[in-house]
Amino acid sequence: MTTPTEKLAKFRELGSLRAKKHYDLNKTAINEKRRERYALKHGRTIPVVIEPVIEEENNETFEMDEPEPVEPVLTKAQKKKQATEKARATREAKEANRETFSLDTMIEKIKGLGIDRPATQKKYIDDVKRIMNSTKCKDFLKCLKNPKKLIKDIQNSKMANGKGPYKANSHKSSYQFILKMIDVLKLPVDKKLYDEQFNLFKIKSMSQNELKRQTEIVPTFEEYLDKSKEEFGEDSREYLLGKLYEEIPVRDDFGLHILKSEDKTKKLNYLLMRRGKPMEIIINHHKTSGKYGPVRHVLSKPLEAMMVKYLENKKIKEDGIDARKRKANHPTTKHSEFVFGTETLSSILNKMNKTLGYSDGANLFRHMAVSQLTADTPAEQKLALSKTMMHSPLVQMNYMRKHKIID
Protein backbone atom coordinates (compact mmCIF):
# COMPACT_ATOMS: atom_id res chain seq x y z
CA MET A 1 0.00 0.00 0.00
CA THR A 2 1.46 3.41 -1.10
CA THR A 3 1.71 5.99 1.66
CA PRO A 4 0.66 9.66 1.15
CA THR A 5 4.34 10.75 1.48
CA GLU A 6 5.39 8.33 -1.25
CA LYS A 7 2.58 9.56 -3.49
CA LEU A 8 3.68 13.21 -3.04
CA ALA A 9 7.32 12.38 -3.86
CA LYS A 10 6.29 10.60 -7.04
CA PHE A 11 4.07 13.52 -8.05
CA ARG A 12 6.99 15.96 -7.63
CA GLU A 13 9.31 13.70 -9.62
CA LEU A 14 6.86 13.52 -12.53
CA GLY A 15 6.51 17.33 -12.47
CA SER A 16 10.27 17.81 -12.71
CA LEU A 17 10.46 15.44 -15.69
CA ARG A 18 7.73 17.32 -17.54
CA ALA A 19 9.40 20.71 -16.84
CA LYS A 20 12.81 19.52 -18.13
CA LYS A 21 11.33 18.08 -21.30
CA HIS A 22 9.47 21.35 -22.00
CA TYR A 23 12.71 23.36 -21.50
CA ASP A 24 14.71 21.09 -23.81
CA LEU A 25 12.15 21.52 -26.60
CA ASN A 26 11.82 25.34 -26.21
CA LYS A 27 15.27 26.30 -24.96
CA THR A 28 15.85 29.20 -27.47
CA ALA A 29 12.55 30.92 -26.87
CA ILE A 30 12.80 30.53 -23.15
CA ASN A 31 16.32 32.01 -23.06
CA GLU A 32 15.26 34.93 -25.31
CA LYS A 33 12.48 35.81 -22.93
CA ARG A 34 14.92 35.70 -20.08
CA ARG A 35 17.26 38.13 -21.91
CA GLU A 36 14.39 40.54 -22.61
CA ARG A 37 13.39 40.58 -18.99
CA TYR A 38 17.02 41.18 -17.99
CA ALA A 39 17.45 44.09 -20.52
CA LEU A 40 14.24 45.79 -19.42
CA LYS A 41 15.29 45.52 -15.84
CA HIS A 42 18.69 47.17 -16.54
CA GLY A 43 17.58 49.75 -19.17
CA ARG A 44 18.98 48.08 -22.25
CA THR A 45 17.40 47.51 -25.66
CA ILE A 46 17.85 44.16 -27.35
CA PRO A 47 16.49 43.30 -30.80
CA VAL A 48 13.83 40.76 -30.49
CA VAL A 49 14.12 37.65 -32.62
CA ILE A 50 10.90 35.76 -32.70
CA GLU A 51 11.27 32.05 -33.23
CA PRO A 52 8.41 29.66 -33.45
CA VAL A 53 7.66 27.88 -30.25
CA ILE A 54 7.74 24.22 -30.72
CA GLU A 55 4.69 22.71 -29.06
CA GLU A 56 5.45 19.93 -26.68
CA GLU A 57 4.55 16.59 -28.06
CA ASN A 58 3.96 14.54 -25.02
CA ASN A 59 2.54 11.22 -25.91
CA GLU A 60 3.70 9.73 -22.68
CA THR A 61 0.99 9.37 -20.07
CA PHE A 62 1.80 9.39 -16.43
CA GLU A 63 -0.89 7.79 -14.30
CA MET A 64 -1.28 8.39 -10.63
CA ASP A 65 -2.35 5.53 -8.40
CA GLU A 66 -5.95 5.77 -7.36
CA PRO A 67 -6.01 6.84 -3.73
CA GLU A 68 -7.06 3.94 -1.57
CA PRO A 69 -10.01 4.53 0.76
CA VAL A 70 -8.88 5.55 4.18
CA GLU A 71 -10.58 3.66 7.02
CA PRO A 72 -12.40 6.10 9.27
CA VAL A 73 -11.08 6.30 12.78
CA LEU A 74 -13.85 5.00 15.10
CA THR A 75 -14.31 5.75 18.74
CA LYS A 76 -14.55 2.91 21.25
CA ALA A 77 -18.32 3.40 21.50
CA GLN A 78 -18.71 3.34 17.69
CA LYS A 79 -16.66 0.14 17.45
CA LYS A 80 -18.84 -1.50 20.14
CA LYS A 81 -22.02 -0.43 18.35
CA GLN A 82 -20.68 -1.74 15.02
CA ALA A 83 -19.80 -5.13 16.60
CA THR A 84 -23.22 -5.34 18.27
CA GLU A 85 -25.05 -4.66 14.99
CA LYS A 86 -22.93 -7.25 13.17
CA ALA A 87 -23.62 -9.87 15.86
CA ARG A 88 -27.34 -9.08 15.75
CA ALA A 89 -27.41 -9.45 11.97
CA THR A 90 -25.64 -12.82 12.25
CA ARG A 91 -28.12 -14.03 14.88
CA GLU A 92 -31.09 -12.90 12.84
CA ALA A 93 -29.76 -14.69 9.75
CA LYS A 94 -29.31 -17.91 11.74
CA GLU A 95 -32.74 -17.50 13.34
CA ALA A 96 -34.36 -17.09 9.92
CA ASN A 97 -32.76 -20.31 8.66
CA ARG A 98 -33.18 -22.54 11.74
CA GLU A 99 -35.91 -25.10 12.35
CA THR A 100 -39.00 -23.88 14.20
CA PHE A 101 -39.80 -25.98 17.28
CA SER A 102 -43.60 -25.70 17.23
CA LEU A 103 -45.79 -27.89 19.43
CA ASP A 104 -46.45 -30.29 16.55
CA THR A 105 -42.71 -30.45 15.79
CA MET A 106 -41.91 -31.19 19.44
CA ILE A 107 -44.49 -33.98 19.59
CA GLU A 108 -42.97 -35.56 16.48
CA LYS A 109 -39.48 -35.27 17.95
CA ILE A 110 -40.64 -36.96 21.16
CA LYS A 111 -42.20 -39.78 19.15
CA GLY A 112 -38.91 -40.14 17.26
CA LEU A 113 -36.84 -40.64 20.42
CA GLY A 114 -37.52 -44.38 20.39
CA ILE A 115 -39.04 -44.47 23.89
CA ASP A 116 -40.05 -48.06 24.62
CA ARG A 117 -42.45 -47.34 27.48
CA PRO A 118 -45.71 -45.83 26.11
CA ALA A 119 -46.52 -44.18 29.46
CA THR A 120 -43.20 -42.32 29.40
CA GLN A 121 -43.79 -41.08 25.85
CA LYS A 122 -47.29 -39.96 26.82
CA LYS A 123 -45.93 -38.12 29.87
CA TYR A 124 -43.38 -36.24 27.74
CA ILE A 125 -46.11 -35.23 25.29
CA ASP A 126 -48.34 -34.11 28.17
CA ASP A 127 -45.40 -32.12 29.60
CA VAL A 128 -44.66 -30.23 26.37
CA LYS A 129 -48.37 -29.52 25.83
CA ARG A 130 -48.71 -28.16 29.36
CA ILE A 131 -45.61 -25.97 29.08
CA MET A 132 -46.29 -24.52 25.62
CA ASN A 133 -50.05 -24.08 25.99
CA SER A 134 -49.99 -22.58 29.49
CA THR A 135 -47.18 -20.12 28.62
CA LYS A 136 -48.44 -19.38 25.08
CA CYS A 137 -45.07 -20.47 23.70
CA LYS A 138 -45.05 -20.92 19.91
CA ASP A 139 -41.42 -22.01 19.48
CA PHE A 140 -39.99 -24.27 22.20
CA LEU A 141 -36.33 -23.56 21.42
CA LYS A 142 -36.86 -19.80 21.15
CA CYS A 143 -38.66 -19.81 24.51
CA LEU A 144 -35.88 -21.85 26.13
CA LYS A 145 -33.31 -19.25 25.03
CA ASN A 146 -35.06 -16.66 27.18
CA PRO A 147 -34.99 -18.55 30.51
CA LYS A 148 -35.99 -15.66 32.76
CA LYS A 149 -39.18 -15.02 30.79
CA LEU A 150 -40.06 -18.71 30.45
CA ILE A 151 -39.49 -19.36 34.16
CA LYS A 152 -41.74 -16.41 35.00
CA ASP A 153 -44.41 -17.66 32.57
CA ILE A 154 -44.31 -21.17 34.03
CA GLN A 155 -44.57 -19.76 37.55
CA ASN A 156 -47.65 -17.71 36.58
CA SER A 157 -49.31 -20.41 34.46
CA LYS A 158 -52.68 -21.84 35.43
CA MET A 159 -54.42 -25.15 34.79
CA ALA A 160 -56.65 -25.30 31.73
CA ASN A 161 -59.58 -26.58 33.82
CA GLY A 162 -59.63 -23.33 35.78
CA LYS A 163 -58.64 -24.93 39.09
CA GLY A 164 -55.87 -22.42 39.69
CA PRO A 165 -52.06 -22.56 39.48
CA TYR A 166 -50.12 -25.77 39.03
CA LYS A 167 -48.71 -27.59 42.04
CA ALA A 168 -45.02 -27.89 42.82
CA ASN A 169 -44.88 -31.42 41.45
CA SER A 170 -46.17 -30.23 38.04
CA HIS A 171 -43.53 -27.49 37.91
CA LYS A 172 -40.87 -30.01 38.91
CA SER A 173 -42.02 -32.25 36.07
CA SER A 174 -41.87 -29.29 33.62
CA TYR A 175 -38.27 -28.45 34.46
CA GLN A 176 -37.28 -32.11 34.45
CA PHE A 177 -38.73 -32.37 30.94
CA ILE A 178 -36.92 -29.21 29.79
CA LEU A 179 -33.57 -30.52 31.05
CA LYS A 180 -34.22 -33.88 29.38
CA MET A 181 -35.04 -32.29 26.01
CA ILE A 182 -31.96 -30.03 26.11
CA ASP A 183 -29.85 -33.18 26.53
CA VAL A 184 -31.51 -35.63 24.13
CA LEU A 185 -32.21 -33.08 21.36
CA LYS A 186 -28.80 -31.40 21.88
CA LEU A 187 -30.39 -27.95 22.06
CA PRO A 188 -27.99 -24.96 22.30
CA VAL A 189 -29.37 -23.75 25.63
CA ASP A 190 -27.70 -23.03 28.98
CA LYS A 191 -29.26 -25.35 31.59
CA LYS A 192 -28.12 -23.48 34.70
CA LEU A 193 -31.33 -21.56 35.52
CA TYR A 194 -33.57 -24.50 34.59
CA ASP A 195 -31.52 -26.83 36.79
CA GLU A 196 -31.91 -24.41 39.70
CA GLN A 197 -35.69 -24.33 39.23
CA PHE A 198 -35.85 -28.13 39.04
CA ASN A 199 -34.03 -28.50 42.36
CA LEU A 200 -36.13 -25.74 43.91
CA PHE A 201 -39.41 -27.43 43.02
CA LYS A 202 -38.00 -30.82 43.93
CA ILE A 203 -37.57 -29.52 47.49
CA LYS A 204 -41.03 -27.93 47.46
CA SER A 205 -42.54 -31.18 46.15
CA MET A 206 -40.86 -33.16 48.92
CA SER A 207 -42.24 -30.73 51.50
CA GLN A 208 -45.75 -31.06 50.08
CA ASN A 209 -45.38 -34.83 50.00
CA GLU A 210 -44.35 -34.85 53.65
CA LEU A 211 -47.46 -32.85 54.49
CA LYS A 212 -49.58 -35.35 52.54
CA ARG A 213 -48.01 -38.23 54.45
CA GLN A 214 -49.24 -36.65 57.66
CA THR A 215 -52.68 -35.52 56.53
CA GLU A 216 -53.89 -37.35 53.40
CA ILE A 217 -56.14 -40.38 53.85
CA VAL A 218 -56.34 -43.23 51.33
CA PRO A 219 -58.67 -46.25 51.40
CA THR A 220 -57.60 -49.80 52.09
CA PHE A 221 -57.83 -52.18 49.16
CA GLU A 222 -60.79 -53.84 50.85
CA GLU A 223 -62.66 -50.56 51.08
CA TYR A 224 -61.73 -49.56 47.52
CA LEU A 225 -62.71 -52.90 45.96
CA ASP A 226 -66.06 -52.94 47.77
CA LYS A 227 -66.90 -49.52 46.32
CA SER A 228 -65.66 -50.56 42.86
CA LYS A 229 -67.76 -53.76 42.83
CA GLU A 230 -70.83 -51.82 43.89
CA GLU A 231 -70.27 -49.06 41.33
CA PHE A 232 -69.03 -51.00 38.28
CA GLY A 233 -69.89 -54.66 38.91
CA GLU A 234 -67.83 -57.74 39.71
CA ASP A 235 -67.22 -58.59 36.03
CA SER A 236 -66.21 -55.06 35.05
CA ARG A 237 -62.91 -53.85 33.67
CA GLU A 238 -62.65 -51.39 36.56
CA TYR A 239 -63.00 -54.04 39.26
CA LEU A 240 -60.48 -56.30 37.50
CA LEU A 241 -57.97 -53.43 37.34
CA GLY A 242 -58.37 -52.85 41.08
CA LYS A 243 -57.66 -56.54 41.74
CA LEU A 244 -54.61 -56.42 39.44
CA TYR A 245 -53.15 -53.44 41.29
CA GLU A 246 -53.78 -55.19 44.58
CA GLU A 247 -51.51 -58.05 43.46
CA ILE A 248 -49.05 -55.98 41.39
CA PRO A 249 -48.99 -52.26 42.41
CA VAL A 250 -46.98 -51.08 39.41
CA ARG A 251 -47.34 -47.73 37.62
CA ASP A 252 -49.29 -47.22 34.39
CA ASP A 253 -47.85 -50.46 33.00
CA PHE A 254 -50.93 -52.59 32.33
CA GLY A 255 -51.17 -51.73 28.63
CA LEU A 256 -50.86 -55.47 28.01
CA HIS A 257 -50.72 -57.33 24.71
CA ILE A 258 -52.05 -60.90 24.71
CA LEU A 259 -49.50 -63.53 23.63
CA LYS A 260 -49.36 -67.31 23.72
CA SER A 261 -45.55 -67.48 23.68
CA GLU A 262 -42.84 -65.33 25.18
CA ASP A 263 -41.68 -62.19 23.40
CA LYS A 264 -37.99 -62.97 22.86
CA THR A 265 -37.28 -59.39 21.77
CA LYS A 266 -38.28 -58.17 25.26
CA LYS A 267 -39.98 -55.17 23.69
CA LEU A 268 -43.51 -55.67 24.95
CA ASN A 269 -45.54 -55.65 28.14
CA TYR A 270 -47.98 -58.54 27.86
CA LEU A 271 -50.25 -61.17 29.35
CA LEU A 272 -48.77 -64.60 28.62
CA MET A 273 -51.41 -67.29 28.05
CA ARG A 274 -49.83 -70.72 27.51
CA ARG A 275 -51.89 -73.86 27.32
CA GLY A 276 -51.68 -75.85 30.54
CA LYS A 277 -49.69 -73.17 32.42
CA PRO A 278 -50.73 -70.37 34.78
CA MET A 279 -51.31 -66.92 33.33
CA GLU A 280 -48.33 -64.62 33.75
CA ILE A 281 -47.90 -60.86 33.35
CA ILE A 282 -44.52 -59.76 31.98
CA ILE A 283 -43.60 -56.07 32.08
CA ASN A 284 -40.43 -55.42 30.10
CA HIS A 285 -40.66 -51.66 29.99
CA HIS A 286 -41.40 -49.50 33.00
CA LYS A 287 -40.04 -46.31 34.57
CA THR A 288 -37.15 -48.03 36.37
CA SER A 289 -36.58 -50.96 34.01
CA GLY A 290 -32.95 -49.91 33.53
CA LYS A 291 -32.31 -50.56 37.23
CA TYR A 292 -34.75 -53.32 38.15
CA GLY A 293 -35.20 -55.15 34.86
CA PRO A 294 -38.39 -56.91 33.71
CA VAL A 295 -41.23 -57.73 36.12
CA ARG A 296 -42.78 -61.20 35.98
CA HIS A 297 -45.83 -62.09 38.04
CA VAL A 298 -47.88 -65.29 37.93
CA LEU A 299 -51.51 -64.45 38.58
CA SER A 300 -53.18 -66.00 41.61
CA LYS A 301 -55.87 -68.58 40.86
CA PRO A 302 -58.77 -66.25 41.75
CA LEU A 303 -57.31 -63.40 39.66
CA GLU A 304 -56.66 -65.76 36.71
CA ALA A 305 -60.27 -66.92 36.83
CA MET A 306 -61.44 -63.30 36.78
CA MET A 307 -59.15 -62.55 33.83
CA VAL A 308 -60.40 -65.55 31.82
CA LYS A 309 -63.99 -64.53 32.43
CA TYR A 310 -63.29 -60.93 31.50
CA LEU A 311 -61.57 -61.93 28.25
CA GLU A 312 -64.41 -64.27 27.35
CA ASN A 313 -66.99 -61.61 28.06
CA LYS A 314 -65.13 -59.09 25.94
CA LYS A 315 -64.45 -61.74 23.30
CA ILE A 316 -60.75 -60.92 23.27
CA LYS A 317 -58.58 -63.63 21.75
CA GLU A 318 -54.83 -63.89 21.47
CA ASP A 319 -53.71 -63.04 17.93
CA GLY A 320 -51.64 -66.22 17.48
CA ILE A 321 -48.63 -64.34 16.12
CA ASP A 322 -45.45 -65.91 17.42
CA ALA A 323 -43.33 -63.41 19.33
CA ARG A 324 -40.22 -64.35 17.32
CA LYS A 325 -41.83 -62.91 14.17
CA ARG A 326 -42.36 -59.47 15.70
CA LYS A 327 -40.29 -56.54 14.45
CA ALA A 328 -37.85 -55.54 17.15
CA ASN A 329 -37.82 -51.90 16.02
CA HIS A 330 -41.60 -51.51 16.30
CA PRO A 331 -42.33 -52.50 19.91
CA THR A 332 -45.56 -50.50 20.12
CA THR A 333 -47.08 -51.69 16.85
CA LYS A 334 -50.44 -53.31 17.44
CA HIS A 335 -49.46 -56.93 16.93
CA SER A 336 -52.32 -58.18 19.08
CA GLU A 337 -55.34 -57.15 21.05
CA PHE A 338 -54.69 -55.27 24.26
CA VAL A 339 -56.26 -56.69 27.40
CA PHE A 340 -57.80 -53.31 28.23
CA GLY A 341 -57.96 -51.93 24.69
CA THR A 342 -55.03 -49.49 24.91
CA GLU A 343 -51.33 -49.18 25.74
CA THR A 344 -51.76 -46.44 28.35
CA LEU A 345 -54.42 -46.56 31.05
CA SER A 346 -53.96 -43.19 32.80
CA SER A 347 -57.22 -41.72 31.48
CA ILE A 348 -59.14 -44.91 32.39
CA LEU A 349 -57.64 -45.04 35.89
CA ASN A 350 -58.21 -41.34 36.57
CA LYS A 351 -61.81 -41.52 35.43
CA MET A 352 -62.73 -44.64 37.42
CA ASN A 353 -61.04 -43.37 40.59
CA LYS A 354 -62.74 -39.99 40.25
CA THR A 355 -66.08 -41.78 39.94
CA LEU A 356 -65.35 -43.52 43.25
CA GLY A 357 -64.43 -40.21 44.89
CA TYR A 358 -60.64 -40.50 44.78
CA SER A 359 -57.92 -38.49 43.08
CA ASP A 360 -54.90 -39.81 41.18
CA GLY A 361 -54.60 -42.76 38.85
CA ALA A 362 -52.08 -45.57 39.31
CA ASN A 363 -50.45 -43.60 42.14
CA LEU A 364 -53.53 -44.11 44.32
CA PHE A 365 -52.98 -47.89 44.26
CA ARG A 366 -49.29 -47.46 45.10
CA HIS A 367 -50.18 -45.27 48.08
CA MET A 368 -52.72 -47.88 49.17
CA ALA A 369 -50.19 -50.72 48.88
CA VAL A 370 -47.51 -48.99 50.96
CA SER A 371 -49.95 -47.55 53.50
CA GLN A 372 -51.02 -51.04 54.59
CA LEU A 373 -47.51 -51.59 55.95
CA THR A 374 -46.99 -51.03 59.66
CA ALA A 375 -44.07 -50.81 62.02
CA ASP A 376 -44.63 -54.51 62.79
CA THR A 377 -44.51 -55.57 59.13
CA PRO A 378 -41.43 -57.83 58.64
CA ALA A 379 -38.55 -56.16 56.79
CA GLU A 380 -38.55 -59.01 54.26
CA GLN A 381 -42.15 -58.23 53.33
CA LYS A 382 -41.36 -54.51 52.95
CA LEU A 383 -38.40 -55.34 50.72
CA ALA A 384 -40.48 -57.72 48.59
CA LEU A 385 -43.11 -55.01 48.08
CA SER A 386 -40.46 -52.45 47.06
CA LYS A 387 -39.17 -54.91 44.42
CA THR A 388 -42.69 -55.48 43.09
CA MET A 389 -43.25 -51.72 42.95
CA MET A 390 -39.86 -51.31 41.28
CA HIS A 391 -38.39 -48.67 43.59
CA SER A 392 -36.09 -48.54 46.60
CA PRO A 393 -37.29 -49.06 50.21
CA LEU A 394 -36.35 -45.42 50.89
CA VAL A 395 -38.52 -44.11 48.05
CA GLN A 396 -41.26 -46.46 49.20
CA MET A 397 -41.72 -44.48 52.41
CA ASN A 398 -42.79 -41.44 50.35
CA TYR A 399 -45.93 -43.36 49.38
CA MET A 400 -47.05 -43.85 52.97
CA ARG A 401 -50.46 -42.32 53.75
CA LYS A 402 -53.07 -42.64 56.49
CA HIS A 403 -56.10 -44.94 56.50
CA LYS A 404 -59.50 -43.85 57.62
CA ILE A 405 -60.22 -45.10 61.11
CA ILE A 406 -63.46 -47.07 61.05
CA ASP A 407 -65.21 -47.57 64.39
C-alpha positions in Angstrom: 0.0 0.0 0.0 1.5 3.4 -1.1 1.7 6.0 1.7 0.7 9.7 1.1 4.3 10.7 1.5 5.4 8.3 -1.2 2.6 9.6 -3.5 3.7 13.2 -3.0 7.3 12.4 -3.9 6.3 10.6 -7.0 4.1 13.5 -8.0 7.0 16.0 -7.6 9.3 13.7 -9.6 6.9 13.5 -12.5 6.5 17.3 -12.5 10.3 17.8 -12.7 10.5 15.4 -15.7 7.7 17.3 -17.5 9.4 20.7 -16.8 12.8 19.5 -18.1 11.3 18.1 -21.3 9.5 21.3 -22.0 12.7 23.4 -21.5 14.7 21.1 -23.8 12.2 21.5 -26.6 11.8 25.3 -26.2 15.3 26.3 -25.0 15.9 29.2 -27.5 12.5 30.9 -26.9 12.8 30.5 -23.1 16.3 32.0 -23.1 15.3 34.9 -25.3 12.5 35.8 -22.9 14.9 35.7 -20.1 17.3 38.1 -21.9 14.4 40.5 -22.6 13.4 40.6 -19.0 17.0 41.2 -18.0 17.5 44.1 -20.5 14.2 45.8 -19.4 15.3 45.5 -15.8 18.7 47.2 -16.5 17.6 49.8 -19.2 19.0 48.1 -22.2 17.4 47.5 -25.7 17.8 44.2 -27.4 16.5 43.3 -30.8 13.8 40.8 -30.5 14.1 37.6 -32.6 10.9 35.8 -32.7 11.3 32.1 -33.2 8.4 29.7 -33.4 7.7 27.9 -30.3 7.7 24.2 -30.7 4.7 22.7 -29.1 5.5 19.9 -26.7 4.5 16.6 -28.1 4.0 14.5 -25.0 2.5 11.2 -25.9 3.7 9.7 -22.7 1.0 9.4 -20.1 1.8 9.4 -16.4 -0.9 7.8 -14.3 -1.3 8.4 -10.6 -2.3 5.5 -8.4 -5.9 5.8 -7.4 -6.0 6.8 -3.7 -7.1 3.9 -1.6 -10.0 4.5 0.8 -8.9 5.5 4.2 -10.6 3.7 7.0 -12.4 6.1 9.3 -11.1 6.3 12.8 -13.8 5.0 15.1 -14.3 5.7 18.7 -14.6 2.9 21.2 -18.3 3.4 21.5 -18.7 3.3 17.7 -16.7 0.1 17.4 -18.8 -1.5 20.1 -22.0 -0.4 18.4 -20.7 -1.7 15.0 -19.8 -5.1 16.6 -23.2 -5.3 18.3 -25.0 -4.7 15.0 -22.9 -7.2 13.2 -23.6 -9.9 15.9 -27.3 -9.1 15.7 -27.4 -9.4 12.0 -25.6 -12.8 12.3 -28.1 -14.0 14.9 -31.1 -12.9 12.8 -29.8 -14.7 9.8 -29.3 -17.9 11.7 -32.7 -17.5 13.3 -34.4 -17.1 9.9 -32.8 -20.3 8.7 -33.2 -22.5 11.7 -35.9 -25.1 12.4 -39.0 -23.9 14.2 -39.8 -26.0 17.3 -43.6 -25.7 17.2 -45.8 -27.9 19.4 -46.4 -30.3 16.6 -42.7 -30.5 15.8 -41.9 -31.2 19.4 -44.5 -34.0 19.6 -43.0 -35.6 16.5 -39.5 -35.3 17.9 -40.6 -37.0 21.2 -42.2 -39.8 19.2 -38.9 -40.1 17.3 -36.8 -40.6 20.4 -37.5 -44.4 20.4 -39.0 -44.5 23.9 -40.1 -48.1 24.6 -42.4 -47.3 27.5 -45.7 -45.8 26.1 -46.5 -44.2 29.5 -43.2 -42.3 29.4 -43.8 -41.1 25.8 -47.3 -40.0 26.8 -45.9 -38.1 29.9 -43.4 -36.2 27.7 -46.1 -35.2 25.3 -48.3 -34.1 28.2 -45.4 -32.1 29.6 -44.7 -30.2 26.4 -48.4 -29.5 25.8 -48.7 -28.2 29.4 -45.6 -26.0 29.1 -46.3 -24.5 25.6 -50.0 -24.1 26.0 -50.0 -22.6 29.5 -47.2 -20.1 28.6 -48.4 -19.4 25.1 -45.1 -20.5 23.7 -45.0 -20.9 19.9 -41.4 -22.0 19.5 -40.0 -24.3 22.2 -36.3 -23.6 21.4 -36.9 -19.8 21.2 -38.7 -19.8 24.5 -35.9 -21.8 26.1 -33.3 -19.3 25.0 -35.1 -16.7 27.2 -35.0 -18.6 30.5 -36.0 -15.7 32.8 -39.2 -15.0 30.8 -40.1 -18.7 30.4 -39.5 -19.4 34.2 -41.7 -16.4 35.0 -44.4 -17.7 32.6 -44.3 -21.2 34.0 -44.6 -19.8 37.5 -47.7 -17.7 36.6 -49.3 -20.4 34.5 -52.7 -21.8 35.4 -54.4 -25.1 34.8 -56.7 -25.3 31.7 -59.6 -26.6 33.8 -59.6 -23.3 35.8 -58.6 -24.9 39.1 -55.9 -22.4 39.7 -52.1 -22.6 39.5 -50.1 -25.8 39.0 -48.7 -27.6 42.0 -45.0 -27.9 42.8 -44.9 -31.4 41.4 -46.2 -30.2 38.0 -43.5 -27.5 37.9 -40.9 -30.0 38.9 -42.0 -32.2 36.1 -41.9 -29.3 33.6 -38.3 -28.4 34.5 -37.3 -32.1 34.5 -38.7 -32.4 30.9 -36.9 -29.2 29.8 -33.6 -30.5 31.0 -34.2 -33.9 29.4 -35.0 -32.3 26.0 -32.0 -30.0 26.1 -29.9 -33.2 26.5 -31.5 -35.6 24.1 -32.2 -33.1 21.4 -28.8 -31.4 21.9 -30.4 -27.9 22.1 -28.0 -25.0 22.3 -29.4 -23.7 25.6 -27.7 -23.0 29.0 -29.3 -25.4 31.6 -28.1 -23.5 34.7 -31.3 -21.6 35.5 -33.6 -24.5 34.6 -31.5 -26.8 36.8 -31.9 -24.4 39.7 -35.7 -24.3 39.2 -35.9 -28.1 39.0 -34.0 -28.5 42.4 -36.1 -25.7 43.9 -39.4 -27.4 43.0 -38.0 -30.8 43.9 -37.6 -29.5 47.5 -41.0 -27.9 47.5 -42.5 -31.2 46.2 -40.9 -33.2 48.9 -42.2 -30.7 51.5 -45.7 -31.1 50.1 -45.4 -34.8 50.0 -44.3 -34.9 53.7 -47.5 -32.8 54.5 -49.6 -35.3 52.5 -48.0 -38.2 54.5 -49.2 -36.6 57.7 -52.7 -35.5 56.5 -53.9 -37.4 53.4 -56.1 -40.4 53.8 -56.3 -43.2 51.3 -58.7 -46.3 51.4 -57.6 -49.8 52.1 -57.8 -52.2 49.2 -60.8 -53.8 50.8 -62.7 -50.6 51.1 -61.7 -49.6 47.5 -62.7 -52.9 46.0 -66.1 -52.9 47.8 -66.9 -49.5 46.3 -65.7 -50.6 42.9 -67.8 -53.8 42.8 -70.8 -51.8 43.9 -70.3 -49.1 41.3 -69.0 -51.0 38.3 -69.9 -54.7 38.9 -67.8 -57.7 39.7 -67.2 -58.6 36.0 -66.2 -55.1 35.1 -62.9 -53.8 33.7 -62.7 -51.4 36.6 -63.0 -54.0 39.3 -60.5 -56.3 37.5 -58.0 -53.4 37.3 -58.4 -52.9 41.1 -57.7 -56.5 41.7 -54.6 -56.4 39.4 -53.2 -53.4 41.3 -53.8 -55.2 44.6 -51.5 -58.1 43.5 -49.0 -56.0 41.4 -49.0 -52.3 42.4 -47.0 -51.1 39.4 -47.3 -47.7 37.6 -49.3 -47.2 34.4 -47.8 -50.5 33.0 -50.9 -52.6 32.3 -51.2 -51.7 28.6 -50.9 -55.5 28.0 -50.7 -57.3 24.7 -52.1 -60.9 24.7 -49.5 -63.5 23.6 -49.4 -67.3 23.7 -45.6 -67.5 23.7 -42.8 -65.3 25.2 -41.7 -62.2 23.4 -38.0 -63.0 22.9 -37.3 -59.4 21.8 -38.3 -58.2 25.3 -40.0 -55.2 23.7 -43.5 -55.7 25.0 -45.5 -55.7 28.1 -48.0 -58.5 27.9 -50.2 -61.2 29.3 -48.8 -64.6 28.6 -51.4 -67.3 28.0 -49.8 -70.7 27.5 -51.9 -73.9 27.3 -51.7 -75.8 30.5 -49.7 -73.2 32.4 -50.7 -70.4 34.8 -51.3 -66.9 33.3 -48.3 -64.6 33.7 -47.9 -60.9 33.3 -44.5 -59.8 32.0 -43.6 -56.1 32.1 -40.4 -55.4 30.1 -40.7 -51.7 30.0 -41.4 -49.5 33.0 -40.0 -46.3 34.6 -37.2 -48.0 36.4 -36.6 -51.0 34.0 -32.9 -49.9 33.5 -32.3 -50.6 37.2 -34.7 -53.3 38.2 -35.2 -55.2 34.9 -38.4 -56.9 33.7 -41.2 -57.7 36.1 -42.8 -61.2 36.0 -45.8 -62.1 38.0 -47.9 -65.3 37.9 -51.5 -64.5 38.6 -53.2 -66.0 41.6 -55.9 -68.6 40.9 -58.8 -66.2 41.8 -57.3 -63.4 39.7 -56.7 -65.8 36.7 -60.3 -66.9 36.8 -61.4 -63.3 36.8 -59.1 -62.5 33.8 -60.4 -65.5 31.8 -64.0 -64.5 32.4 -63.3 -60.9 31.5 -61.6 -61.9 28.2 -64.4 -64.3 27.4 -67.0 -61.6 28.1 -65.1 -59.1 25.9 -64.5 -61.7 23.3 -60.7 -60.9 23.3 -58.6 -63.6 21.7 -54.8 -63.9 21.5 -53.7 -63.0 17.9 -51.6 -66.2 17.5 -48.6 -64.3 16.1 -45.4 -65.9 17.4 -43.3 -63.4 19.3 -40.2 -64.3 17.3 -41.8 -62.9 14.2 -42.4 -59.5 15.7 -40.3 -56.5 14.4 -37.8 -55.5 17.1 -37.8 -51.9 16.0 -41.6 -51.5 16.3 -42.3 -52.5 19.9 -45.6 -50.5 20.1 -47.1 -51.7 16.9 -50.4 -53.3 17.4 -49.5 -56.9 16.9 -52.3 -58.2 19.1 -55.3 -57.1 21.1 -54.7 -55.3 24.3 -56.3 -56.7 27.4 -57.8 -53.3 28.2 -58.0 -51.9 24.7 -55.0 -49.5 24.9 -51.3 -49.2 25.7 -51.8 -46.4 28.3 -54.4 -46.6 31.1 -54.0 -43.2 32.8 -57.2 -41.7 31.5 -59.1 -44.9 32.4 -57.6 -45.0 35.9 -58.2 -41.3 36.6 -61.8 -41.5 35.4 -62.7 -44.6 37.4 -61.0 -43.4 40.6 -62.7 -40.0 40.3 -66.1 -41.8 39.9 -65.4 -43.5 43.2 -64.4 -40.2 44.9 -60.6 -40.5 44.8 -57.9 -38.5 43.1 -54.9 -39.8 41.2 -54.6 -42.8 38.8 -52.1 -45.6 39.3 -50.5 -43.6 42.1 -53.5 -44.1 44.3 -53.0 -47.9 44.3 -49.3 -47.5 45.1 -50.2 -45.3 48.1 -52.7 -47.9 49.2 -50.2 -50.7 48.9 -47.5 -49.0 51.0 -50.0 -47.6 53.5 -51.0 -51.0 54.6 -47.5 -51.6 56.0 -47.0 -51.0 59.7 -44.1 -50.8 62.0 -44.6 -54.5 62.8 -44.5 -55.6 59.1 -41.4 -57.8 58.6 -38.5 -56.2 56.8 -38.5 -59.0 54.3 -42.2 -58.2 53.3 -41.4 -54.5 53.0 -38.4 -55.3 50.7 -40.5 -57.7 48.6 -43.1 -55.0 48.1 -40.5 -52.5 47.1 -39.2 -54.9 44.4 -42.7 -55.5 43.1 -43.3 -51.7 43.0 -39.9 -51.3 41.3 -38.4 -48.7 43.6 -36.1 -48.5 46.6 -37.3 -49.1 50.2 -36.3 -45.4 50.9 -38.5 -44.1 48.0 -41.3 -46.5 49.2 -41.7 -44.5 52.4 -42.8 -41.4 50.4 -45.9 -43.4 49.4 -47.0 -43.8 53.0 -50.5 -42.3 53.8 -53.1 -42.6 56.5 -56.1 -44.9 56.5 -59.5 -43.8 57.6 -60.2 -45.1 61.1 -63.5 -47.1 61.1 -65.2 -47.6 64.4 
